[in-house]
Amino acid sequence: MQFSLALVAILAISQSEPLGPGDHKRPLTVDELKRPYWVHVPPKYDPKQPSAVVLVLHGALMDGKLMEGFSGLSRTADEHNFIAVYPSGTMATWNAGLFPGEKNNKTDDVKYLGKVLDDVESAFKVDKKRIYITGLSNGAMMSYRLASEMSERIAAIAPVAGTLALDKYAPKRPVPVIHFHGTKDLLVPFNGPDRKKDAFALMKFKSVNDTIQACVKANGCNQKPTETEIEARADKLKVIRKDYGKGKHGAEVILYVVENGGHTWPGVTLLPAFLGASTKNISANEVMWEFFRRHPLK
């Protein structure tokens, strides 16, 4: 009996101790489903100083751990001293509104990701004004859904190779957006789904232009952007930066177009050939962090 009590006490103490730098797998149960997630804490993390958090959402047929390796954002977190969080969708997808009826699916990913943030805030010293989201493909679509439904909590988003899949984008406050997309993306086509192709027949995602215009309207930015061509130093893929200016409360909308780029993450090039061409003329990680850094929650 004494041994059992001692063991319980030891476990309680160990669970209450603050988590430090390194990689942690956090258990989490939401709606009776066990849905753990991963957290990467940078070496310079100080439990006395509030840290920014970047929630990183994987694409379809992936999970949080795969997304960590794919994106390289843990290395960026180490360089810039923020906490990177890698949750996982159910059946390797997110309920982002991609298919008819999906938004009303019994799996509530908005609730789950809210609980993930709650748990991160309980385990670490978090700056609640600097919670950001990025995602790839289906994860990018989910980032738009979170911006629309959790705008009071999300400071800014950085979708990569994924567009708006909701019927209506209606954040309660302007959410700054920086979006990256290749013009030769075959999985989430730049101009939206081709309804004549079976693979896209039921999919609801919008074109890049329609997505950006929805954000421009929500934020009160300029409809026509200022365009800047990024110098091509690393490869021949042209990158165009389209800046729609600052809207309400300084909320920006910026689009990076990778001409002839595929379904890829700029700055990451060791990818399967079927995804298409990727560029190293920009690093999505560095560009999005600089964007996040200047957009705390207002």
Residue pairs with C-beta under 8 A, 6 or more apart in sequence:
18 47
18 123
18 124
19 39
19 41
19 123
19 124
20 41
20 45
20 47
21 41
21 42
21 43
21 44
21 45
22 40
22 41
23 38
23 39
23 40
23 41
23 74
24 38
24 39
24 41
24 123
25 36
25 37
25 38
25 39
26 36
26 37
26 38
26 39
26 119
26 120
26 123
27 34
27 36
28 34
28 35
28 36
28 37
28 112
28 115
28 116
28 119
29 35
30 108
30 111
30 112
30 115
31 107
31 108
31 111
31 112
33 90
33 107
35 87
35 88
35 90
35 112
36 88
37 64
37 85
37 86
37 87
37 88
37 116
37 119
38 64
38 65
38 68
38 85
38 86
38 87
39 83
39 84
39 85
39 86
39 120
39 123
39 124
40 68
40 73
40 74
40 77
40 83
40 84
40 85
40 86
41 83
41 124
42 77
42 78
42 80
42 81
42 82
42 83
43 78
44 78
44 81
45 51
45 81
45 83
45 124
46 125
47 124
47 125
48 125
49 125
50 125
50 126
50 127
50 128
50 130
51 81
51 82
51 83
51 124
51 125
51 126
51 127
51 130
52 82
52 83
52 127
52 130
52 131
52 132
52 292
53 82
53 83
53 84
53 85
53 117
53 120
53 124
53 126
53 127
53 130
53 131
53 132
54 73
54 77
54 82
54 83
54 84
54 85
54 132
54 133
54 134
54 289
54 292
55 85
55 87
55 113
55 116
55 117
55 131
55 132
55 133
55 134
56 64
56 67
56 68
56 71
56 73
56 84
56 85
56 86
56 133
56 134
56 135
56 139
57 67
57 87
57 89
57 94
57 133
57 134
57 135
57 136
57 138
57 139
57 140
57 142
57 143
58 64
58 66
58 67
58 70
58 86
58 88
58 89
58 92
58 135
58 136
58 138
58 139
59 67
59 135
59 136
59 137
59 138
59 139
59 140
59 161
59 162
60 92
60 93
60 137
60 138
61 92
61 93
62 70
62 92
62 136
63 88
63 89
63 92
64 86
64 87
64 88
65 86
65 88
67 86
67 136
67 139
68 74
68 84
68 86
70 136
70 265
70 268
71 134
71 136
71 265
71 268
71 285
72 267
72 268
72 285
73 84
73 134
73 285
74 84
75 285
76 84
76 285
76 286
76 289
77 83
77 84
80 289
80 293
82 130
82 289
83 120
83 124
83 126
85 116
85 117
85 120
87 112
87 113
87 116
89 95
89 109
89 138
89 139
89 142
90 107
90 109
93 138
94 109
94 135
94 138
94 139
94 141
94 142
95 102
95 103
95 105
95 107
95 108
95 109
95 110
95 142
96 102
96 109
96 138
96 141
96 142
96 144
96 145
96 165
96 166
97 103
97 141
97 145
97 165
97 166
97 167
97 204
98 138
98 141
98 165
98 203
98 204
98 205
99 202
99 203
99 204
100 202
100 204
103 166
109 142
109 145
110 145
110 146
110 149
110 150
113 142
113 146
113 150
114 150
114 153
117 131
117 153
120 126
121 128
127 296
128 153
128 297
129 155
129 296
129 297
130 155
130 292
130 296
130 297
131 153
131 154
131 155
131 297
132 154
132 155
132 156
132 157
132 158
132 292
133 143
133 146
133 147
133 154
133 156
133 157
133 158
134 140
134 143
134 157
134 158
134 159
134 160
134 288
135 141
135 142
135 143
135 159
135 160
135 162
136 160
136 161
136 162
136 265
137 160
137 161
137 162
137 187
137 188
137 263
138 162
139 162
140 159
140 160
140 161
140 162
140 163
140 179
140 188
141 159
141 162
141 163
141 164
141 165
141 205
143 157
143 158
143 159
143 162
144 157
144 159
144 162
144 163
144 164
144 165
144 166
144 169
144 211
145 165
145 166
146 154
146 157
147 154
147 157
147 169
147 171
147 175
147 177
148 166
148 168
148 169
148 170
148 171
149 171
151 171
151 172
151 173
151 174
151 175
152 172
152 173
153 297
154 175
154 297
155 175
155 176
155 292
155 295
155 296
155 297
156 175
156 176
156 177
156 178
156 291
156 292
156 295
157 175
157 176
157 177
157 178
158 177
158 178
158 179
158 180
158 284
158 288
158 291
158 292
159 177
159 179
159 180
160 179
160 180
160 181
160 265
160 266
160 284
161 180
161 181
161 182
161 185
161 187
161 188
161 263
161 264
161 265
162 188
162 205
163 181
163 188
163 192
163 205
163 206
163 207
163 208
163 210
163 211
164 205
164 206
164 210
164 211
164 214
165 203
165 204
165 205
165 206
167 204
169 214
169 215
169 218
170 218
171 218
173 249
173 298
174 218
174 219
174 220
174 247
174 248
174 249
174 251
175 215
175 218
175 219
175 251
176 219
176 250
176 251
176 252
176 253
176 291
176 295
177 212
177 215
177 219
177 252
177 253
177 254
178 252
178 253
178 254
178 255
178 256
178 287
178 288
178 291
179 208
179 211
179 212
179 215
179 254
179 255
179 256
180 255
180 256
180 258
180 265
180 266
180 284
180 287
180 288
181 188
181 190
181 208
181 255
181 256
181 257
181 258
181 261
182 190
182 257
182 258
182 259
182 260
182 261
182 262
182 263
182 264
182 276
182 277
182 278
183 190
183 257
183 258
183 259
183 260
183 261
184 190
184 260
184 261
184 262
184 276
184 277
185 261
185 262
185 263
185 276
186 262
186 263
186 276
187 263
187 275
188 205
188 263
189 200
189 207
190 207
190 208
190 257
191 207
191 208
191 209
192 205
192 206
192 207
192 208
192 210
193 200
193 203
193 204
193 205
194 200
195 201
206 214
208 255
208 257
212 242
212 244
212 253
212 255
213 223
215 221
215 253
216 222
216 223
216 244
216 247
216 253
219 247
219 248
219 251
219 252
219 253
220 247
220 248
220 251
221 244
221 245
221 246
221 247
221 251
221 252
221 253
222 244
222 245
223 244
224 244
225 242
225 243
225 244
225 245
225 255
226 242
226 243
226 245
227 240
227 241
227 242
227 243
228 240
228 241
228 243
229 238
229 239
229 240
229 241
230 238
230 239
230 240
230 241
230 281
230 282
231 281
232 238
232 239
232 281
233 281
234 279
234 280
234 281
235 279
235 280
235 281
237 258
237 259
237 260
237 261
237 277
237 278
237 279
237 281
238 258
238 259
238 260
239 256
239 257
239 258
239 259
239 266
239 279
239 281
239 282
240 256
240 257
240 259
241 254
241 255
241 256
242 254
242 255
242 256
242 257
243 252
243 254
244 252
244 253
244 254
244 255
245 252
245 253
246 252
247 253
249 298
250 295
250 298
251 295
251 298
252 291
252 295
254 291
256 266
256 282
256 284
256 287
258 264
258 266
258 277
258 278
258 279
260 277
261 276
261 277
261 278
261 279
262 275
262 276
262 277
262 278
263 275
263 276
264 271
264 275
264 276
264 277
264 278
264 279
265 271
265 278
265 284
266 278
266 279
266 280
266 281
266 282
266 283
266 284
266 287
267 278
267 279
267 280
267 282
267 283
267 284
267 285
267 286
268 278
268 284
269 278
269 279
269 280
271 278
